[in-house]
Amino acid sequence: SFRKTVSLSDAPANKEGMLHEFGMCLLVLGKAEEADEIFLKELEASPANVHALTGRATSALILLRKGAEIDPKVVLECSNKALEILKGRADATSLHLRSRVLVSKAAYYAIQGNENQDEQEQLLMEAMSLNPTNIPTLLELAQVFKNKGQEEKAQELIQKAQKLAEKLKEGVPNGEQT
């Protein structure tokens, strides 16, 4: 999803958010190792930095999927700690981070095997309730339904994700209806 860009003049007030955005940009550019280093350094400096925890969960997940040697528990530990910090917060940034962490945690369970499908589905449904237009969430949930043999539900979610992607391509923010 597209979010407001943090300007450098905002850096002192929103350093955590700015570093998170920079790290996420690196992830999008396929530079997961560099992003992971940024998030790791931020966590060493501030272990309760929810932006760094969210980013580290995401970068570790991507590295796992790429076959890198990284402890899979990093995803779960960072996700759980971030969810604990975000509990009860209702501002837009916190809801976005919570949704992102829920998707990372669900994807972690997908890597671990099919025995966690119900928990994956529950996490992804909660993420969808926070952000129903998040394309990665839709696709992760579609994969869960496909793995459970629920092809029709999976196809519906894939079609919804495709429609949202088309709207984004047309320049409509977050796939909102116009």
C-alpha atoms as an extended CHARMM CRD file, in Angstrom:
* protein
*
       178  EXT
         1         1  SER       CA              0.0000000000        0.0000000000        0.0000000000  PROA      1               0.0000000000
         2         2  PHE       CA              1.1140000000        3.5680000000       -0.5810000000  PROA      2               0.0000000000
         3         3  ARG       CA              1.6610000000        5.6880000000        2.5000000000  PROA      3               0.0000000000
         4         4  LYS       CA              2.6790000000        9.2790000000        3.1410000000  PROA      4               0.0000000000
         5         5  THR       CA              6.4090000000        9.6560000000        2.6140000000  PROA      5               0.0000000000
         6         6  VAL       CA              8.2880000000       10.8660000000        5.6660000000  PROA      6               0.0000000000
         7         7  SER       CA             10.3800000000       13.8840000000        4.7620000000  PROA      7               0.0000000000
         8         8  LEU       CA             13.8950000000       14.3730000000        6.1000000000  PROA      8               0.0000000000
         9         9  SER       CA             12.6730000000       17.4000000000        8.0830000000  PROA      9               0.0000000000
        10        10  ASP       CA             10.5060000000       14.9440000000       10.0600000000  PROA      10              0.0000000000
        11        11  ALA       CA             13.5060000000       12.7310000000       10.8660000000  PROA      11              0.0000000000
        12        12  PRO       CA             14.0940000000       13.7550000000       14.5010000000  PROA      12              0.0000000000
        13        13  ALA       CA             10.3920000000       13.3660000000       15.3490000000  PROA      13              0.0000000000
        14        14  ASN       CA              9.8040000000       10.1860000000       13.3660000000  PROA      14              0.0000000000
        15        15  LYS       CA             13.1860000000        8.4720000000       13.0500000000  PROA      15              0.0000000000
        16        16  GLU       CA             11.7480000000        5.0000000000       13.7490000000  PROA      16              0.0000000000
        17        17  GLY       CA              9.0720000000        5.3830000000       11.0860000000  PROA      17              0.0000000000
        18        18  MET       CA             11.5550000000        6.7640000000        8.5690000000  PROA      18              0.0000000000
        19        19  LEU       CA             14.0240000000        3.9040000000        9.0710000000  PROA      19              0.0000000000
        20        20  HSD       CA             11.1410000000        1.4240000000        8.8200000000  PROA      20              0.0000000000
        21        21  GLU       CA             10.0720000000        2.9650000000        5.4940000000  PROA      21              0.0000000000
        22        22  PHE       CA             13.6630000000        2.9050000000        4.2170000000  PROA      22              0.0000000000
        23        23  GLY       CA             14.0200000000       -0.7420000000        5.2140000000  PROA      23              0.0000000000
        24        24  MET       CA             10.7050000000       -1.6230000000        3.5750000000  PROA      24              0.0000000000
        25        25  CYS       CA             11.8460000000        0.1470000000        0.3790000000  PROA      25              0.0000000000
        26        26  LEU       CA             14.9800000000       -2.0030000000        0.4120000000  PROA      26              0.0000000000
        27        27  LEU       CA             12.7670000000       -5.0990000000        0.7240000000  PROA      27              0.0000000000
        28        28  VAL       CA             10.7160000000       -4.0160000000       -2.2810000000  PROA      28              0.0000000000
        29        29  LEU       CA             13.9510000000       -3.5270000000       -4.2230000000  PROA      29              0.0000000000
        30        30  GLY       CA             14.9820000000       -7.1090000000       -3.4340000000  PROA      30              0.0000000000
        31        31  LYS       CA             17.6420000000       -6.1170000000       -0.8940000000  PROA      31              0.0000000000
        32        32  ALA       CA             16.4130000000       -8.1900000000        2.0520000000  PROA      32              0.0000000000
        33        33  GLU       CA             19.8900000000       -8.6660000000        3.5340000000  PROA      33              0.0000000000
        34        34  GLU       CA             20.4940000000       -4.8980000000        3.7330000000  PROA      34              0.0000000000
        35        35  ALA       CA             17.0180000000       -4.2790000000        5.1360000000  PROA      35              0.0000000000
        36        36  ASP       CA             17.5100000000       -7.0050000000        7.7340000000  PROA      36              0.0000000000
        37        37  GLU       CA             20.7740000000       -5.3710000000        8.8700000000  PROA      37              0.0000000000
        38        38  ILE       CA             19.0100000000       -2.0160000000        9.3450000000  PROA      38              0.0000000000
        39        39  PHE       CA             16.2140000000       -3.5740000000       11.3830000000  PROA      39              0.0000000000
        40        40  LEU       CA             18.6900000000       -5.6300000000       13.4470000000  PROA      40              0.0000000000
        41        41  LYS       CA             20.8140000000       -2.5460000000       14.2940000000  PROA      41              0.0000000000
        42        42  GLU       CA             17.6840000000       -0.6440000000       15.2790000000  PROA      42              0.0000000000
        43        43  LEU       CA             16.6160000000       -3.4960000000       17.5690000000  PROA      43              0.0000000000
        44        44  GLU       CA             20.0550000000       -3.5990000000       19.1910000000  PROA      44              0.0000000000
        45        45  ALA       CA             19.6730000000        0.1190000000       19.9710000000  PROA      45              0.0000000000
        46        46  SER       CA             16.0230000000       -0.1500000000       21.0310000000  PROA      46              0.0000000000
        47        47  PRO       CA             14.6380000000       -3.6890000000       21.5800000000  PROA      47              0.0000000000
        48        48  ALA       CA             11.0470000000       -2.4150000000       21.8880000000  PROA      48              0.0000000000
        49        49  ASN       CA             11.0920000000       -0.4400000000       18.5990000000  PROA      49              0.0000000000
        50        50  VAL       CA              7.8470000000       -1.7060000000       17.0630000000  PROA      50              0.0000000000
        51        51  HSD       CA              8.8130000000       -0.4220000000       13.6000000000  PROA      51              0.0000000000
        52        52  ALA       CA             12.0780000000       -2.3820000000       13.6960000000  PROA      52              0.0000000000
        53        53  LEU       CA             10.3180000000       -5.4880000000       15.0750000000  PROA      53              0.0000000000
        54        54  THR       CA              7.7860000000       -5.3830000000       12.2470000000  PROA      54              0.0000000000
        55        55  GLY       CA             10.4740000000       -4.8300000000        9.6370000000  PROA      55              0.0000000000
        56        56  ARG       CA             12.7130000000       -7.5640000000       11.0630000000  PROA      56              0.0000000000
        57        57  ALA       CA              9.8250000000      -10.0640000000       11.0240000000  PROA      57              0.0000000000
        58        58  THR       CA              9.2200000000       -9.2170000000        7.3530000000  PROA      58              0.0000000000
        59        59  SER       CA             12.8710000000       -9.2370000000        6.2690000000  PROA      59              0.0000000000
        60        60  ALA       CA             13.5800000000      -12.4920000000        8.1240000000  PROA      60              0.0000000000
        61        61  LEU       CA             10.5650000000      -14.0760000000        6.4470000000  PROA      61              0.0000000000
        62        62  ILE       CA             11.7640000000      -12.9940000000        3.0030000000  PROA      62              0.0000000000
        63        63  LEU       CA             15.2630000000      -14.3050000000        3.7470000000  PROA      63              0.0000000000
        64        64  LEU       CA             13.7930000000      -17.6450000000        4.8760000000  PROA      64              0.0000000000
        65        65  ARG       CA             11.8250000000      -17.8950000000        1.6430000000  PROA      65              0.0000000000
        66        66  LYS       CA             15.0290000000      -17.1560000000       -0.3010000000  PROA      66              0.0000000000
        67        67  GLY       CA             16.7520000000      -20.0600000000        1.4760000000  PROA      67              0.0000000000
        68        68  ALA       CA             19.0990000000      -17.9150000000        3.5710000000  PROA      68              0.0000000000
        69        69  GLU       CA             20.5010000000      -19.3300000000        6.7790000000  PROA      69              0.0000000000
        70        70  ILE       CA             18.4620000000      -17.5490000000        9.4110000000  PROA      70              0.0000000000
        71        71  ASP       CA             16.7390000000      -18.8590000000       12.5040000000  PROA      71              0.0000000000
        72        72  PRO       CA             13.0440000000      -19.1900000000       11.5680000000  PROA      72              0.0000000000
        73        73  LYS       CA             12.0770000000      -18.3410000000       15.1600000000  PROA      73              0.0000000000
        74        74  VAL       CA             13.2020000000      -14.7380000000       14.5120000000  PROA      74              0.0000000000
        75        75  VAL       CA              9.9840000000      -14.1790000000       12.5500000000  PROA      75              0.0000000000
        76        76  LEU       CA              7.8230000000      -15.5410000000       15.3380000000  PROA      76              0.0000000000
        77        77  GLU       CA              9.7130000000      -13.7920000000       18.1590000000  PROA      77              0.0000000000
        78        78  CYS       CA              9.6450000000      -10.3730000000       16.4470000000  PROA      78              0.0000000000
        79        79  SER       CA              5.9920000000      -10.8270000000       15.4500000000  PROA      79              0.0000000000
        80        80  ASN       CA              4.8950000000      -11.8030000000       18.9480000000  PROA      80              0.0000000000
        81        81  LYS       CA              6.8200000000       -8.9600000000       20.5940000000  PROA      81              0.0000000000
        82        82  ALA       CA              5.4120000000       -6.4100000000       18.1050000000  PROA      82              0.0000000000
        83        83  LEU       CA              1.8570000000       -7.7040000000       18.6050000000  PROA      83              0.0000000000
        84        84  GLU       CA              2.2810000000       -7.3680000000       22.3750000000  PROA      84              0.0000000000
        85        85  ILE       CA              3.4770000000       -3.7460000000       22.0260000000  PROA      85              0.0000000000
        86        86  LEU       CA              0.6930000000       -2.8940000000       19.5620000000  PROA      86              0.0000000000
        87        87  LYS       CA             -2.0630000000       -4.4350000000       21.7000000000  PROA      87              0.0000000000
        88        88  GLY       CA             -4.7740000000       -1.8780000000       22.3620000000  PROA      88              0.0000000000
        89        89  ARG       CA             -3.4150000000        0.7880000000       20.0110000000  PROA      89              0.0000000000
        90        90  ALA       CA             -5.9220000000        2.0610000000       17.4400000000  PROA      90              0.0000000000
        91        91  ASP       CA             -4.0400000000        4.7430000000       15.4860000000  PROA      91              0.0000000000
        92        92  ALA       CA             -3.5870000000        4.1890000000       11.7390000000  PROA      92              0.0000000000
        93        93  THR       CA              0.1490000000        3.4330000000       11.9520000000  PROA      93              0.0000000000
        94        94  SER       CA             -0.3290000000        0.8610000000       14.7040000000  PROA      94              0.0000000000
        95        95  LEU       CA             -3.1640000000       -0.8440000000       12.8160000000  PROA      95              0.0000000000
        96        96  HSD       CA             -1.0000000000       -0.9830000000        9.6700000000  PROA      96              0.0000000000
        97        97  LEU       CA              1.9460000000       -2.4520000000       11.6050000000  PROA      97              0.0000000000
        98        98  ARG       CA             -0.3440000000       -4.9620000000       13.3430000000  PROA      98              0.0000000000
        99        99  SER       CA             -1.7360000000       -6.0970000000        9.9840000000  PROA      99              0.0000000000
       100       100  ARG       CA              1.7970000000       -6.4460000000        8.5690000000  PROA      100             0.0000000000
       101       101  VAL       CA              2.9400000000       -8.5100000000       11.5730000000  PROA      101             0.0000000000
       102       102  LEU       CA             -0.1020000000      -10.7960000000       11.4000000000  PROA      102             0.0000000000
       103       103  VAL       CA              0.6940000000      -11.5340000000        7.7370000000  PROA      103             0.0000000000
       104       104  SER       CA              4.3540000000      -12.2580000000        8.5680000000  PROA      104             0.0000000000
       105       105  LYS       CA              3.3520000000      -14.5860000000       11.3970000000  PROA      105             0.0000000000
       106       106  ALA       CA              0.8540000000      -16.4220000000        9.1690000000  PROA      106             0.0000000000
       107       107  ALA       CA              3.4700000000      -16.7600000000        6.4180000000  PROA      107             0.0000000000
       108       108  TYR       CA              5.9040000000      -18.1590000000        9.0200000000  PROA      108             0.0000000000
       109       109  TYR       CA              3.3650000000      -20.8810000000        9.8170000000  PROA      109             0.0000000000
       110       110  ALA       CA              3.0080000000      -21.5860000000        6.0910000000  PROA      110             0.0000000000
       111       111  ILE       CA              6.7590000000      -22.2160000000        5.8720000000  PROA      111             0.0000000000
       112       112  GLN       CA              6.5310000000      -24.5620000000        8.8650000000  PROA      112             0.0000000000
       113       113  GLY       CA              3.9750000000      -26.7880000000        7.1320000000  PROA      113             0.0000000000
       114       114  ASN       CA              0.2780000000      -27.4180000000        6.7770000000  PROA      114             0.0000000000
       115       115  GLU       CA             -0.4070000000      -28.3690000000       10.3870000000  PROA      115             0.0000000000
       116       116  ASN       CA             -0.9460000000      -24.6910000000       11.2420000000  PROA      116             0.0000000000
       117       117  GLN       CA             -3.5380000000      -23.8930000000        8.5380000000  PROA      117             0.0000000000
       118       118  ASP       CA             -6.3110000000      -22.9600000000       10.9590000000  PROA      118             0.0000000000
       119       119  GLU       CA             -4.0290000000      -20.5750000000       12.8540000000  PROA      119             0.0000000000
       120       120  GLN       CA             -2.8060000000      -19.1250000000        9.5360000000  PROA      120             0.0000000000
       121       121  GLU       CA             -6.3880000000      -18.5310000000        8.4540000000  PROA      121             0.0000000000
       122       122  GLN       CA             -7.2660000000      -16.8860000000       11.7860000000  PROA      122             0.0000000000
       123       123  LEU       CA             -4.2360000000      -14.5360000000       11.6310000000  PROA      123             0.0000000000
       124       124  LEU       CA             -4.9360000000      -13.5760000000        8.0310000000  PROA      124             0.0000000000
       125       125  MET       CA             -8.6420000000      -12.9780000000        8.6730000000  PROA      125             0.0000000000
       126       126  GLU       CA             -7.6710000000      -10.6200000000       11.5060000000  PROA      126             0.0000000000
       127       127  ALA       CA             -5.1950000000       -8.8560000000        9.1840000000  PROA      127             0.0000000000
       128       128  MET       CA             -7.9660000000       -8.5540000000        6.5640000000  PROA      128             0.0000000000
       129       129  SER       CA            -10.2830000000       -6.9690000000        9.1360000000  PROA      129             0.0000000000
       130       130  LEU       CA             -7.6030000000       -4.3120000000        9.7780000000  PROA      130             0.0000000000
       131       131  ASN       CA             -6.7950000000       -3.7090000000        6.1020000000  PROA      131             0.0000000000
       132       132  PRO       CA             -9.1880000000       -5.3590000000        3.6040000000  PROA      132             0.0000000000
       133       133  THR       CA             -7.3630000000       -3.9140000000        0.5660000000  PROA      133             0.0000000000
       134       134  ASN       CA             -3.9100000000       -5.3370000000        1.3670000000  PROA      134             0.0000000000
       135       135  ILE       CA             -2.9500000000       -7.4290000000       -1.6650000000  PROA      135             0.0000000000
       136       136  PRO       CA             -0.2720000000       -9.5780000000        0.0720000000  PROA      136             0.0000000000
       137       137  THR       CA             -2.7940000000      -10.4970000000        2.7760000000  PROA      137             0.0000000000
       138       138  LEU       CA             -5.3590000000      -11.5110000000        0.1640000000  PROA      138             0.0000000000
       139       139  LEU       CA             -2.8160000000      -13.6800000000       -1.6450000000  PROA      139             0.0000000000
       140       140  GLU       CA             -1.5420000000      -15.3410000000        1.5460000000  PROA      140             0.0000000000
       141       141  LEU       CA             -5.1340000000      -16.1140000000        2.5750000000  PROA      141             0.0000000000
       142       142  ALA       CA             -5.9010000000      -17.4560000000       -0.9080000000  PROA      142             0.0000000000
       143       143  GLN       CA             -2.9610000000      -19.8550000000       -0.5270000000  PROA      143             0.0000000000
       144       144  VAL       CA             -4.3210000000      -21.0750000000        2.8300000000  PROA      144             0.0000000000
       145       145  PHE       CA             -7.7170000000      -21.7780000000        1.2530000000  PROA      145             0.0000000000
       146       146  LYS       CA             -6.0470000000      -23.4990000000       -1.7060000000  PROA      146             0.0000000000
       147       147  ASN       CA             -4.0260000000      -25.7140000000        0.6640000000  PROA      147             0.0000000000
       148       148  LYS       CA             -7.2620000000      -26.6080000000        2.4720000000  PROA      148             0.0000000000
       149       149  GLY       CA             -8.8760000000      -27.6000000000       -0.8380000000  PROA      149             0.0000000000
       150       150  GLN       CA            -11.2260000000      -24.5990000000       -0.8580000000  PROA      150             0.0000000000
       151       151  GLU       CA            -10.4760000000      -23.5910000000       -4.4540000000  PROA      151             0.0000000000
       152       152  GLU       CA            -13.5550000000      -21.3780000000       -4.8960000000  PROA      152             0.0000000000
       153       153  LYS       CA            -12.7090000000      -19.2090000000       -1.8650000000  PROA      153             0.0000000000
       154       154  ALA       CA             -9.0820000000      -19.0360000000       -3.0070000000  PROA      154             0.0000000000
       155       155  GLN       CA            -10.0900000000      -17.9500000000       -6.5000000000  PROA      155             0.0000000000
       156       156  GLU       CA            -12.3930000000      -15.2260000000       -5.1330000000  PROA      156             0.0000000000
       157       157  LEU       CA             -9.5380000000      -13.7410000000       -3.1230000000  PROA      157             0.0000000000
       158       158  ILE       CA             -7.1390000000      -13.9220000000       -6.0700000000  PROA      158             0.0000000000
       159       159  GLN       CA             -9.6800000000      -12.0990000000       -8.2520000000  PROA      159             0.0000000000
       160       160  LYS       CA            -10.1620000000       -9.4430000000       -5.5530000000  PROA      160             0.0000000000
       161       161  ALA       CA             -6.3700000000       -8.9720000000       -5.3560000000  PROA      161             0.0000000000
       162       162  GLN       CA             -6.1680000000       -8.6760000000       -9.1480000000  PROA      162             0.0000000000
       163       163  LYS       CA             -8.9200000000       -6.0220000000       -9.1830000000  PROA      163             0.0000000000
       164       164  LEU       CA             -7.1510000000       -4.0540000000       -6.4510000000  PROA      164             0.0000000000
       165       165  ALA       CA             -3.8560000000       -4.3060000000       -8.3510000000  PROA      165             0.0000000000
       166       166  GLU       CA             -5.5460000000       -2.9770000000      -11.4900000000  PROA      166             0.0000000000
       167       167  LYS       CA             -6.9560000000       -0.0370000000       -9.5330000000  PROA      167             0.0000000000
       168       168  LEU       CA             -3.4950000000        0.6960000000       -8.1290000000  PROA      168             0.0000000000
       169       169  LYS       CA             -2.0720000000        0.5090000000      -11.6340000000  PROA      169             0.0000000000
       170       170  GLU       CA             -4.6660000000        3.0770000000      -12.7010000000  PROA      170             0.0000000000
       171       171  GLY       CA             -3.4900000000        5.3380000000       -9.8830000000  PROA      171             0.0000000000
       172       172  VAL       CA             -6.4060000000        4.9240000000       -7.4770000000  PROA      172             0.0000000000
       173       173  PRO       CA             -4.9050000000        4.9750000000       -3.9350000000  PROA      173             0.0000000000
       174       174  ASN       CA             -5.3470000000        1.7460000000       -1.9740000000  PROA      174             0.0000000000
       175       175  GLY       CA             -7.8040000000        0.4290000000       -4.5630000000  PROA      175             0.0000000000
       176       176  GLU       CA            -10.5610000000        2.6360000000       -3.1540000000  PROA      176             0.0000000000
       177       177  GLN       CA            -13.8100000000        2.7230000000       -5.0700000000  PROA      177             0.0000000000
       178       178  THR       CA            -14.3060000000        5.9650000000       -6.9830000000  PROA      178             0.0000000000
